[in-house]
Every structure is written in structure tokens, then in C-alpha cells.
Amino acid sequence: MRRAIGKIVAPLKRRIETMVARGVVRLIDDTPMMQELQVSLLAGEARARAERVQNYGLTAHPHPGAEAVVVHVLGHRDHPLVIAVDDRRYRLKALAEGEVAVYDDLGQKIVLYRDRIEVEAPKVVIKSDDVHLGAEGGARIARIGDKVNVGSGSSAGLHPIVEGSDKVRCAGISTP
């Protein structure tokens, strides 16, 4: 009787045991509506077109060699879903509890530390026609072409700014 039950339960047991797998990303197709990966799973087992489920508002294009967690819906190995991808080669380390970061393989990053936010990149482009630094409604910052009021001396009066910083730039403003 025990042997008969074991025979009946064996296929179900195998499906449960293989529902979740670790894998290595081999190829990435970022063109479909849901990113598709080719992943290597068990020895010699590869799955093509495994859909990668990502959190709304966040997306990434991993490098081949990244590691994946793959689930198989109802234990069917022909329907893999990639639910997580990480790459230990580039992961930021030593964040404090509760800190969050967005990063890439080039060392660019945005880190939400407990007491500040840091952006590290060779260049930062902000596309907005209304930027407030410090707080909403803070002090105004003049740009090239803006007129500023010089309050005293021989240059008193309203004069345009003709030169600015090489480090802070604003598109859409032409130099007079």
C-alpha cells in the first residue's frame, strides 16, 4: 500500500521539488512587452524565452552571467518565470540597514542614505522647466541671459548675465 501511494505521489513530489530553481542569465531580449531571458538551470538544462517579472516603475537590462531565481508555474518546467535577477559582480555592499540604492556596472549610483541622498555619475541631466533646489519656492538662481539687478556702484541697474559656470548648465537658454 505504501509503495502504491508512493508511486502515485512521486510525480507530484518531483513537480514540487523543481518549482523553484537558481539559474544563470545567458541571453536577454529587451524588445518584448515583458523582457525575456534565456537561463541555464540544472546541469545541461536551458530555458529560452523565460519571462522576467519586474516591479512596476523599475526596470533593468542585466548582463549575461547575472544570477536568477526562476519559478515554474504549477511545477511545469515549460513555463518559467524569472522573479529576481542579481549580479554579485556589481552589487553595492556595506549599506546600512534601511538604505536603498540604484546602481549600474559602471559605478554610477543613486544612494538613499539614512541622512542624505547621493548621486554619483560623470554627468547628470535633469529634464524639467521648473527646478527647485533646496526646497519649493527657495531663492532664485540666475542663468545666462537672465537679467539681474546690480544694487550699487557704477554698474547699478538691471543687466544681463553674460557668462556662467562650466559645471552647471541649462538647456534652452542661449547666450546673448
C-alpha positions as CSV (number, residue, x, y, z in Angstrom):
1,M,0.0,0.0,0.0
2,R,2.8,2.4,0.9
3,R,4.6,1.6,-2.3
4,A,1.4,2.2,-4.3
5,I,0.8,5.6,-2.7
6,G,4.5,6.5,-3.3
7,K,4.1,5.7,-7.0
8,I,1.0,8.0,-7.2
9,V,2.6,10.8,-5.3
10,A,6.1,10.7,-6.9
11,P,5.3,12.8,-10.0
12,L,3.7,15.5,-7.8
13,K,6.7,15.4,-5.4
14,R,9.0,15.9,-8.4
15,R,7.0,18.9,-9.6
16,I,7.0,20.5,-6.2
17,E,10.8,19.9,-5.8
18,T,11.5,21.6,-9.1
19,M,9.1,24.5,-8.9
20,V,11.9,27.0,-7.9
21,A,15.4,27.0,-9.4
22,R,18.5,29.1,-9.4
23,G,19.9,29.9,-12.8
24,V,22.4,32.0,-14.8
25,V,21.3,34.5,-17.3
26,R,22.7,33.7,-20.8
27,L,20.8,36.0,-23.2
28,I,18.4,38.9,-22.8
29,D,15.7,40.1,-25.2
30,D,14.5,43.5,-24.0
31,T,12.2,44.2,-27.0
32,P,9.0,42.3,-26.0
33,M,6.4,43.9,-23.6
34,M,7.8,41.6,-20.9
35,Q,11.6,41.1,-21.0
36,E,12.6,37.6,-21.9
37,L,15.7,35.8,-20.7
38,Q,17.5,32.6,-21.7
39,V,18.6,31.0,-18.5
40,S,20.7,28.0,-17.6
41,L,19.2,26.0,-14.8
42,L,20.0,22.4,-13.7
43,A,23.1,20.7,-15.3
44,G,22.5,20.9,-19.0
45,E,19.0,22.5,-18.7
46,A,18.4,25.8,-20.5
47,R,15.2,27.7,-20.8
48,A,14.7,30.2,-23.6
49,R,12.0,33.0,-23.5
50,A,11.6,32.9,-19.7
51,E,9.5,36.0,-19.0
52,R,11.1,38.3,-16.4
53,V,8.7,39.9,-14.0
54,Q,10.0,43.3,-12.8
55,N,8.5,45.7,-10.2
56,Y,6.3,48.4,-11.7
57,G,8.4,51.6,-12.3
58,L,11.7,49.8,-12.2
59,T,13.5,48.1,-15.0
60,A,17.0,46.9,-15.8
61,H,18.8,45.1,-18.6
62,P,21.1,42.6,-16.8
63,H,24.5,41.4,-18.2
64,P,24.9,37.7,-19.2
65,G,26.3,35.9,-16.2
66,A,23.9,37.5,-13.7
67,E,22.1,35.1,-11.4
68,A,18.3,34.5,-11.5
69,V,15.6,32.9,-9.4
70,V,13.2,31.1,-11.6
71,V,9.8,29.7,-10.7
72,H,7.8,27.2,-12.7
73,V,4.0,27.8,-12.6
74,L,2.3,24.8,-11.1
75,G,5.6,22.9,-11.4
76,H,5.5,22.8,-15.2
77,R,9.1,23.3,-16.4
78,D,7.8,24.6,-19.7
79,H,6.6,27.8,-18.2
80,P,9.5,29.5,-16.4
81,L,9.1,33.0,-14.8
82,V,12.2,34.9,-13.7
83,I,11.2,36.7,-10.5
84,A,14.6,38.1,-9.4
85,V,18.0,38.8,-11.1
86,D,21.1,39.9,-9.2
87,D,24.7,40.3,-10.2
88,R,27.2,39.9,-7.4
89,R,29.9,41.4,-9.7
90,Y,28.4,44.9,-9.4
91,R,26.2,44.9,-6.3
92,L,26.8,47.7,-3.9
93,K,27.9,46.5,-0.5
94,A,28.0,47.9,3.1
95,L,24.8,49.8,3.0
96,A,23.3,50.4,6.4
97,E,20.0,48.8,7.4
98,G,17.2,50.6,5.6
99,E,19.4,52.3,2.9
100,V,18.5,51.9,-0.7
101,A,20.5,52.3,-4.0
102,V,20.1,52.2,-7.7
103,Y,23.3,51.4,-9.5
104,D,24.9,50.0,-12.6
105,D,28.0,48.2,-13.8
106,L,29.9,51.4,-14.4
107,G,29.8,52.6,-10.8
108,Q,27.1,55.2,-11.3
109,K,24.7,55.2,-8.4
110,I,21.9,56.9,-6.5
111,V,22.1,56.1,-2.8
112,L,19.4,56.9,-0.3
113,Y,21.5,57.0,2.9
114,R,19.8,57.5,6.3
115,D,20.8,61.2,6.4
116,R,21.3,62.2,2.7
117,I,20.9,61.2,-0.9
118,E,24.0,61.0,-3.1
119,V,24.2,60.8,-6.9
120,E,27.5,59.7,-8.4
121,A,27.8,60.0,-12.1
122,P,30.1,61.7,-14.7
123,K,27.1,63.7,-15.8
124,V,23.5,64.4,-14.5
125,V,20.8,65.7,-16.9
126,I,17.5,66.9,-15.4
127,K,14.7,67.5,-17.9
128,S,12.3,70.0,-16.4
129,D,11.4,73.6,-17.0
130,D,10.8,74.2,-13.3
131,V,13.6,73.1,-10.9
132,H,13.7,73.9,-7.2
133,L,16.9,73.3,-5.3
134,G,16.8,73.1,-1.5
135,A,13.0,73.5,-1.2
136,E,9.9,74.6,-3.1
137,G,10.0,78.4,-3.5
138,G,13.6,78.9,-2.5
139,A,15.9,81.6,-3.6
140,R,16.0,82.2,-7.3
141,I,19.1,81.3,-9.4
142,A,20.1,83.4,-12.4
143,R,21.1,81.9,-15.7
144,I,23.0,83.3,-18.7
145,G,20.6,85.6,-20.4
146,D,18.7,86.4,-17.3
147,K,18.7,90.0,-16.1
148,V,20.0,90.6,-12.6
149,N,19.7,93.8,-10.6
150,V,23.1,95.1,-9.5
151,G,22.2,97.2,-6.5
152,S,25.2,99.6,-6.1
153,G,28.3,101.1,-7.6
154,S,29.0,102.2,-11.1
155,S,27.3,99.1,-12.5
156,A,24.0,99.7,-10.6
157,G,20.9,98.7,-12.6
158,L,19.4,95.8,-14.5
159,H,22.0,93.9,-16.5
160,P,22.0,90.5,-18.3
161,I,24.3,87.7,-17.2
162,V,26.7,87.0,-20.0
163,E,28.8,84.2,-18.6
164,G,28.2,81.3,-16.2
165,S,29.6,78.2,-14.6
166,D,31.2,75.4,-16.7
167,K,29.8,72.9,-14.1
168,V,26.1,73.9,-14.1
169,R,24.3,74.2,-17.4
170,C,20.8,74.9,-18.6
171,A,19.5,73.9,-22.0
172,G,17.1,76.2,-23.9
173,I,18.9,79.4,-22.7
174,S,21.0,81.0,-25.4
175,T,24.0,83.3,-24.7
176,P,23.2,86.8,-25.9
